[in-house]
Amino acid sequence: MLQLPLVVTAQVDLLLVLVSLLAFWTRLSHLNYPNAVVFDEVYYGQFVSLYMKRVFFIDDSGPPLGHMILASGAYLGGFDGNFVWNRIGAEYPSTVNVWSLRLLPALCGALCVPLVYLLTLELKFSHLSALGAAVLLLLENSLIVQSRFMLLESVLIFFVLLAFFSYLRFHNAPSSWLILSGVSCGAAVGVKYMGLFSYLLLLVVASLHTWKLIGDKTISHMNVCVQSVHRVLCLVVVPVLLYVFWFYVHLSFLNRSGPHDQLMSSAFQASLQGGLSRITRGQPLEVAYGSQVTLRSSVSQPIPCWLHSHKVNYPISHDVAAPMSPHTQEVSGYIDFNVSMPAQNLWRVDISNREAESEVWKTILSEVRLIHVNTSAVLKLSGVSLPDWGFRQLEVVADKLFKAHSSSLEWTVEEHRYGTSQEQKEREAELHSPTHIDVDRKISFWAKFVELQWKMLTVKQEESEHKYSSSPLEWITMETNIAYWLHSSTNAQIHLIGNPVSWGVANLSLLAYQLLAVVYLLRRRRGLKDVPDGVWDQFVCLGCVCVGGWLVNFVPFLLMDKTLFLYHYLPALCYLYLLSPALLEHAHTHLLSTLSSRALCVGALAVLLSIFLTYRTFCPLTYGSPELSAHQLQGLKWRDTWDILYRRR
């Protein structure tokens, strides 16, 4: 029988509730201000508009999940994609719901604060350390700015933190949290490729834990196998499947021809609505003797190229060497009517991607090589442009010393006409009108997926120097800032500037951990254990997650040859904010005397107060209000290298 009264009990962490509410307030309040395009919103907004119109595009900066998340927010706000993202500072019309465009990144940024709190607890530190880590993220001006606009760093940081939290929750108390960790890893990589480095770090941590599990003789062989397979499925198979799934949704939804079509193969283009598919609809599939075709190079870089000729002569009389690439042979329409040249005019068609010898030459689908019968040289693009006398067209040559799998050797038929009439005039008329034959030229998802992956990795947009670009070494000491928005007539403005005090605390914590780790290792090597084994394991785990997280999110940028900005450092910075309070607790609990511990607590409170005051000082540049005078703005230029803008009145 049901016992009355019904009693429900619950434990509520009031500190967690408090920091969560403050996080939502700092990230979501007045989210529609300014009502203008802010910095990289001009970049991501273009892709959101293409999503709304279901137009295909390529973004070499990352996979599609981030764009899908931004597009979801736009869709919820009724955005139709009809806004021209042509300049920073352009006013949004009343028909664009700015709050909705910025909502999801802001939510992710707000959720990062309670996630850091929970993650600190899973690293087995106190609630006080968890509160300290949450406060550092809460009052970090740069994270607030990056969260309040239609940008992706806050989304990336959210999924990375969620992945580590859910994995450590599973590790500390085995449950169903591991599947959430795998999903979060797949989402992090799906937002930006930089998420891959944090994912690899998590795999290393999980591998070390699994290796320790395998050596635990209290667990049966069957149980070890089951748990190992469980980890592989959740942390490897699930993220890989999700990564593919993001592209499946991306390619299924964006099925219309767009501005980036010409970067793709003819077969890929023909699978999209409009564009090439409109031109080639109803064409005969099989190329035969008498076909009239256009041949496109499979390279498509730097621009799409079709084989054609001009009614002009090379400046030198006919020679063997190509004019711009003398190590190859010249190709021309040269004919000497006084000399019999049938052997020079013969080319053999070799279908390079056919699966069987009986397979015929097909429009769109077949990639062919044209091999000169007399010399065995293969027709290809040299990659060099001709001079003015060649109209700056890309040079076509014949090469004997070719690489077996070079795409510059291959050509694809795009437009195809075939006449069947014997009369010349009727035949010409047929060649200028499509032959309506229903042929399915759709390529598989896997073929499109592989091609798109390759293009994203190899096709690079033209890099240009940016006023606010910076080097990774400048990020550590915040030598640079970024002006995100400036009011058209007042001094109201928004800058990506971090909290200088928090930034300094993060750097000191990183240095202190490294020095302390070296001392510990040397003393343990000499047989001196300063802390118990359990505390040592906690200290090592803290370093693997926090210092390792900083390294994998910072060092790769030192090796990149691309335009970089201060916001690229924010994921790495979050790991240091996670490290700082935990390291302070470790020193307070295990290293310092009672008197020193009290002094440390007083110093920590003073630093927290300084962080709050610095946050308040830079709030006008974080939120764009209130407007400051030129003199006040000059006072915020704490470093000579910062670019603070102001109008004198």
N, C-alpha and C positions, 0 to 999 in steps of 0.2 A: 504494500500500500504506500501511496505517496505521502511522505512526511511533511507536515506544514509547521512552521513557515519555511519557505525555501530560502536558503542562505547562500549567497555568492561572496567568495573572498578573492581578493586580487592584490598582488604586490605591484606598486607603481613606483618607479624610480623618478622622484620629483626632479632631480638634477637633469636627468635625460629629457623629461618633459620641458623643463625650463630652457635648456639650450636649443631644443628643437623649435620651440615657439619663437625664440629670439632669432634663430636662423631663418625661419620663414618670414619674419618681419624685416630683417635686413636685406633679404634677397627679393622679396615679392612686393614690398611697398612701393607705390608710384611706379609700377613697372612700365607703364606706357609713356614715361618721360625719359628722354626727350622724344617728341613725336617726329623723329627724323631718323634717317639711315645712319647708323653708328659703325664706323670702321669696317670690319670684315662682314657686317651684315650685307654690304654691297656685293660681296663674293658669294656667300651662302644663299642670299636671296634669289640669285639667278637660278640656282638649282631647285629651290623651292618652287619657283614659277614654272620651271620645266616639269616638275613632278605634278603640279596641278593640271598641266596640259598633257601629261602622259607622253612627253617628248624625250627621246633617248639622249643621254649625254655621258661623257666620261669625265671623272674627276681623279686626276692622278695623285691627289693628296691623301686619298683614303677610300675604304670600302663604302657601300651605300647605306649602312644602317643609320649613321649620323644624319644623312640627308632625309631619310625616311622619318626619323623622329622629328626633325624640324618641320617637315612637310605635314606631319600629323597634327602638330600644333596649329599650323596655318589652316589646315582643313577644318579643324574644330571651330576656328574663328570665321569660317566662311570665305576664306581668301580664294580668289579665282585665278590668281597668277597674272592678272593684267596690271602689273606695276613695273615700270622701267627702272631697273637697278643700275643706274648709270653714274652716280656720284655719291660720295659720302656727304651727309648733311641735307640731302634732298628730303623735303617734307612728305610724310605719308598722307595720302588723302583720307577723307573721312570714311571711305568705303573699306579701308584696311584696318583690321582689328590688331593694333600693335601689341596689346596685352597678350593676345593669344599667340602671336608669333614668338614672343619671348618667354612664354609660360614654362614649357618643358625644360629648357636649360636652367631656368631659375629654380624649378622644383628639384632638379638634380643637384644643383649647387647647394640648396638648403639642406637636402638629405645627407650631404657629405658630412655635415657637422655632427649629427647623432651617430652616423656610421663610425666616425673617428672615435667617438666616446665608447661605443660598443667594441670596436676593434682593440682599443687599449685594454679593456677588461679581458678580452680573449687572449691577450698577450700576458695575462695574469698579473696585471698591475692594479693598483687601487682605484677606487672611484674618484679620489682626489686627482690622481694623474690623468684619469679619463676626462675629468672636468677641465684640467689644464690644456689638454690637447684640443678639446672641443672649443675652448675659448680662443686659442691661437688661430684656429680656422675661422671662427666666428668673426674675429676682429681683423682679419687679413683683407685689407682694402682691395688688393689686386684680384683676389678670388671673388669678392663681391661684384666688382666691375665685370669680370669675365662671365659671371653667372647671370647677369641681368640683361643680357642681350642675346640675339639669335646666333650664338656661337657654340662650339662643340667641346671646349676643354672641360667644362663642368660635367658634361655628360660622360666623357671619358673617365674623369676622376671618380665619379659616382660608381661606375661599373667596376673599376679596379678595386676600390675600397670594399665594395660589396663582395667581390670575388674572394679577397683575403679574409674578410670577416666570416663569411659562410664556411670557408675551408677550415679556419681555426676553430670555429664553433663545432664543426664535425670532428676535428682532431681531438678536441678536449672532451667532447661527449658525443660519440658516434651516433648519428641519426641521419635524417634525410637531407641535411644541409649540404651535402656534397654535390648533389645535382644542381642546386642553386649556384654553387661556386662554378661548376662547369658552364652553366648558362651565362653567368656574368662574364666569364672569360671569353666566351664566344661573342658576347655583346661588346666587350671592350675592344677586341680586335676588329669587330665589325664597324665600330665608330671611327677609329683611327688606327693606322698601322703601328703607331707608337705603343698602343695597348699590347702588342705582341711581346714586348720586352718584359712587361710586368707579368704577363701570362707565363713566359718562360721561367721567370723567377719563381712563380708559384709552383710550377712543375718541378723545379729543383728542390724546393722545400718539401713538396709532397713525396718526391723520390727518396729524400733522406729519411723521412718518417716511415715510408714503406720499407726501406732497407732495414731500419731498426725493428720494424714489425716482423720481417722475415727471420731475424735473429732471435726473436722471443720464443724460447723453447716451451713456454707455458701454453702456447697457442697451438692447436692441432694443425697438421699439414693441410687438411681440407679447408679449415677456417682461413689460413694464410692465403691459399689460392683464391678463395672466394673474395676476400677483402682486396687482394691485389687486382683481380679482374674488375671489381667494383670501382676501384680508383681509376683504372685505365678507361673504363667505359665513361665515367662521369667527367674526367678531366682531360681526356684526349678525344674520344669518339664524339661526345656531345658537342664540344666547341667546334670541331671540324665540320660536323653536320650542320650546325647553326650557321657557320661561315658560308657554307654553300647555299643554305636556305635564304640568307639575306640577298644573295645574288639572284636566286630563283625568283623571289618576289620582285626584285629590281627589274629584271629582264622581262618578267611577265607583265608588269604594270606599265613600263615605259615601252610601248609597242609602236610608237609613231616616229617617223623620220625627223631628225633634228640637225643642229649645227655641227655635231661631231661625227656624223655618219661617215664622212669621207676618210676618217681614220681607220675605219673597219673594212673588212674584206667585202667583196661583192656579194658573197653568199649571206653574210651578216646583214648588209644593207637591204638585200632583197626580202629579208624576213620582216622588215619594218613597214608599217603602213605609210604610203606616200613615198616621195623620193625615188630611189631606184626601182622599187617594186611597182610604182605607177608606170615607169617607163618600160619595164621589161614584162609587164603583164601580157599574157597571151603569146609570148615568143615561143618558137620551137625549142625543145630541150636539146636535141642532138645536132651538133655542128657537122655539116657534110660538105662535099664538093659543091661549090656554087653558093655557099653561105656568104653573107655579107655581115661582118662583125666589127665590134670595137674591142680592142684589147687594152686592159688596164693592168699596170704593174701591181704585183702583190705587196710591194714594199710600202707604198702610201706614205712615205716619209721623205722629206718634210711636208710634202703636199701630194695629193693624189695625182697620178700620172697616167696618161693614155698614149699609146703608141701612135705617132702620126708623123707626117713629113711636111716640109715647106718647099715652095717652088723657088728655092734659091740654091746657089752652089756654095760648096766649101771654098774658102779663100785660096787654097792650094789645089792645083790639079790633083786628080784622084791618086791617093796613096794608100798604103797598107795600114800604117799607124793611125790611131784615133787622134784627133787634134788636141784634146785636153788630157787624154790618158794614153800616152804613147806605148805603154806596155800591153795595150789591147789593140784590136783591129777596128778600123773605121767601118761604119755601116752607112750605106747611102743608096740612093736610087740610080746610081751611075750605070749607064749602058753605052757601050761603044758598038754602033751598028756595023762597023767594019770588021769586028771580031766576034766570032761565035762564043757566047758566054752562057750556055745553058747550065753548066755545072755551078757557076757562081750564083745563080738565081734560085737554087734548090735549097729548101729548108725542111727539116724533118720535125714533125710535131711529136713530142714526148709527154705523155700525161703522167705527171710526177706523183699525183695522189690517188691514182686508181688502185682499187683493191684486187682486180683480176686483169689478166691480159686481154680478156674479151670486152672489157669495159670501154665504151666509146667516149668521145669528146663531148662534154656537156656544157651548156650555157650556165654561167654563175658558179656551178659546183666544181668543175674541173680546173686544176692548176696545171698549166702546160709550159714546157720549155721549147723554144725554137732553136734547133741545132743546125748549124750550117753544114750541109752535106760534104762540101768540098774540103773544109778545114776542121770540122768537128768543134768549132767554136760555138759558144752559146750566147744568144742575144740577152743583154742585160743592161741595167742602168748603172752607170759608173758612179753616180752620186755627185758629179761635178756639173756645174752649170756652164753652158757655152757663153762666149762673149756676146757683145751687141750684135755681131753679124749672125749669130744663131738665136737671136731674140730672147736670150737668157733662159732658153729651154734646157732641161736636164739632158745631158749627153747620153745617147744610146750607142753601145759598143758591142763587139763580139769578143768573148774572152775564152781562151783555151785553158788557162790556169784558174778555173773557178772552184769555189767551195761547193761540196756536194749538196748541202742543205741551205744554201743562201736564198733568201726570199727575193733578192734582186734579180734572180734568174727566171722567175715564174710570172706568168701572165694569165689573166682570167678574161673570158668573154663576158661582156655585160650586155650590150645591145646586139640583137641577132635577127636578121631577116633572111628569108629564103624564098626564092621565086621558083615556080614550077612551069611557067609558060615557056614555050619555045620562041615566041616572038619577042624581039628585043624591047619594044616599047611597053608591052604588057608586063614583061619581066621587071623592068625598071619601076613600073607602078607598084608591083607586088613588093619589091624591096623597100619601098617607102611607106608601106602600111603594115601593121602587125598581123601576123598569122595567128588567129585565135585558137590556141591549143591549150587546154587546161592541164597544167603540169605543176605538181607540188614541189616547190623548190625550198621548202622550209628546212633549216638545219636544226639539229638536236640542241637541247639545252646545254649539254656537256660541251658541244663544239663551240657554242657561243660563250660559255663560261670560261673555257680555256683561252679563247681568243681575247676576251675582255681582260682576263688576268694578265696576259702577256702585254697587251697594249698599255694597261695601267702601270706596269713595271718598266716599260721601255719608252713610251711616248711621254716626253717631258715638255711642259709648257715653257715658253721662253722666259727665262729668269731675268729680272731687271732689279737694279739697285733701288732700295726703298729708303726714304728719309728716316724711317724709324726702325730699320733693320739693325741687328746687333749680333755680336758674337757670343757664344756660350760663356766664355770667361767673364764677360761683362755682367752676366746675370747674377753671379754669385754675390757680388757687392752692389747690385742694382745700380750700375753706372748709367743705365738708360731708362727711358720711359716711353710711352706711346700716347700721343694725343688722339683720343677716340672720337671726340666730338667737340665742336666749338659753335656756340650760338652765332647766328649771322649778324647780330647787331649789338650784343652785350658781351660781358666777360664770362658768362656762364660756360663751363666746359667740363669735359670728363676725360680723365687720364688713367691709363693703366700704370699705377704706381703702387708698390707694395708698402706694407707697414714697416718702416725702416728698423724699428726696435725688434719686431718679431723676426725680421730677416736676419738681424745680427744674432739673436738668440739661436736661430736655426743653424747658422754657421758655427757658432761656438759649440753647440751640441754635437755637431758632426765631428769637429776637431777633438773634443773631449772624449767621445766614444772611441775614436781611433787610437788616441794615446793610452786610454785606459785598457783597451783590448791588447795592445802591445805589451803593457806592463803585466797584465794578467797572464798572457801566454808565456812570457819569459820566466815569470815566477813559478808557474805550473810546470814548466819544463825542468826547473830546478827542484821540483817536488814540493813547492810551497803553495798551498791552496788557501787563498785569502777568503773565499766564500764557499759555502757548501755546494755539492754537485747540482742540487736542484736549482739553486740561484744562478750557478754558472750556465746551466741549460737555458734558463730564462733570459740571461744576458746575451747568449749566443743567438737565440731565436729573435730577440729584439734587433740585433745587428743584421741578421739575414733578411728580415722583412724591411726594416727602416733604412739602414745604410745600403743594403743591396738594392732596395727600391730606388733610392736616390741615384746610385751608380747606373742602373740600367735605364733610367729615364734622363740621365744627363750626358754620360759618356758618348752614346751614339751620335749626339749632335756635334761633337767635336770632329767626327769623321764625315759629316754630311757636307756636300757641296751644293747648298741651296740657300735661299733667302730665309733667314731665321729672325724670330721676334721674341720679345721678353715673355710672352704668354706660353711659349714652348717649355719654359722652366717650371710652370705651376704644378704639374704632376709630381715632379721631383721634390719640389718644396713641401708638398703635403706629407711626404714621408718623413721629412725632418721635423715637421710640427708634431708628428706622431712620436718621434724619438725624444724630443726635448723633455717633456714632463716625466716620462718613464725613466730616463737617465738620471734626472734629478731625484726621483724617488729611490733609485738604486743607490746613489751616493748617500742620501739621507739615512737609509735603513742599514746599509752594510759597511760604509766606509768612514763616516764622520762620528765624532764624539757628540755627546749631548749638547755641549755648548756650541760646537760648530754647526750642529743640525739646526739649532735655534737661529743662528745667524743666517744660515742658508734659507730658512723659511721667511725671515724678514726680507732678505734680498729678493726672494722669489715674488713676494707680495709687491715689493717696490717695482719690480720689472713688469708685473701684470698691470699695475696702475699706469706705468709709462706706456705700455702697449695700448691701453684704453684711451689715454689722452692723445696719443699719436693718431689712433684711429679717428677720434673726433676731429683732430686738427685737419686731417686730409679728407674728411667727409665731403666738403664742397667739391673736390675734384673726383670723388667717387660717385656721387649722386647727381652732380651738375647743379646743385642748389645748396645753400643760397649763393647768389652771385657775389663775387668778391671784387674789391677794387684792385687797381693795378698794383698798389703798394702791398696789399694783402697777398696777392699772388706772388709777388717777388719774395715775400717772406716764406712761402712754401717751397721755394727753390733751394732745397737743402743741399743739393749737389750742383756744381757748375755744369755738369754734363746733361742735366735735365733740361727739357725743352718745354717751359711753361709759357703759354701764349696769353697776351693781354693787350687791351686797347687803352691807350692814354686818352683822357678826356680833358 
